[in-house]
Amino acid sequence: MVENAKEGSQFTFDKYDTYDWYLALGPLSNAQSKYLKDKKLPTWDDFQQHPNYDEFWQRQAMRPYLTRVTVPR
């Protein structure tokens, strides 16, 4: 296994080239069963539970709060 360069990583990559790692992974949904298993990753869980731009993501959107944005001249 190739150790991940970043400390605190959730897992190690088994390939030197991360692009090859993603290609071998297949669909992103495979990440849960192959690597993440029982890890607590709240953001990942949110992405899995809400894959579309549903009410959950709409509540977190910034656009409704950006009401006085102007373009400099």
ZISULPE-V976385 format. One record per helix or strand. SS is the DSSP state (~ for helix, > for strand). FROM is the first residue (numbers start at 1). LEN is the number of residues. If there is no record, write none. Layout:
SS_FROM_LEN, SS_FROM_LEN
This chain:
>_2_1, >_13_1, ~_18_8, ~_30_7, ~_42_8, ~_55_6, ~_63_3
